[in-house]
Amino acid sequence: MSWLSLQSQSKRGFSLGTSTASAEPEINLIPFIDVLLVVLIFLMISTTFTRYQELAITLPSANGSESLADNKQVHIAVSRDGRFAINGKVVDRSQLTGALMQLSNQNGVSKDSASNVQVNIDSDAKAPHQAVMSALEAARDANLSNVVFSSQTKK
């Protein structure tokens, strides 16, 4: 063995406090917290808080008498299983348009004065959408354009 190989072996075995293990990185939290507080203060100062206000609406009132024109009403009831009733009389879906036309002709409604007839659609909350659309189409086909949906208020 040479002198150089003995020196390298002895250096590996003996150490005077110097370690070859790497030091673990540390995060200094105090400057990090300072920076976050400065950013928070900046955001609090620069942010404008807008308040959304409701519109104050005063509804108009009228002191007139009731109109002399008598609006005729046709009630179409739609049940939860999609059946129809016009003014309390059960009608099939295929007969819906014909029944509405017959009611509008009985009341002496011409095509020009069809706006006098008001169609009230009273449908169940669980009625199929297609059934309600069929009632609307039947009213359109009978030239009845004044359509109203009935609703119930929550108590």
Residue, then its C-alpha position, 0 to 999 in steps of 0.5 A: m500500500s502506498w502512503l496516499s491510499l492510507q491517508s485517504q482511508s484514514k480521512r474517511g474513518f475520522s472526522l472532526g465535526t464536519s459532516t457530509a450530510s446536507a443541511e435541511p432548508e428552513i423557512n423563516l416565517i416572520p418575514f413571510i407573515d409580514v409580507l402577508l399582512v402588508v398584502l392584506i392591508f393593501l387589499m383592505i384599503s384598495t377594495t371598495f365595498t359596493r352595496y346593492q340596493e333594492l329599487a324603491i318602486t311606487l306602483p301606480s293607482a287608478n280611480g277609474s270604474e270597471s270596464l264595460a267590456d265583459n271578458k269571457q273566461v275559459h278555464i283549461a285544467v291540466s291534471r298531473d297525469g296529463r288529462f285536460a278539462i275545459n270549464g270542468k268538462v273532461v276533453d281528450r288531447s285530440q279534441l282540445t283545439g276543437a273544443l276551444m274553437q267551439l267555445s269561442n264561436q259560441n260566445g260570438v267571438s270573431k277573429d278580430s274580437a278574440s282578445n276578449v276571451q281570456v284562457n286560464i291554464d290551471s295546471d298541476a305542479k307535477a303535470p308534464h310539460q308536454a301537456v301544458m304546451s299542448a294546451l298552449e298550442a290549442a289556444r293558439d290554434a283557436n286564435l285565443s292569444n290572451v293566455v293566463f297561468s294560474s298559480q298558488t301563493k305560499k302561506 
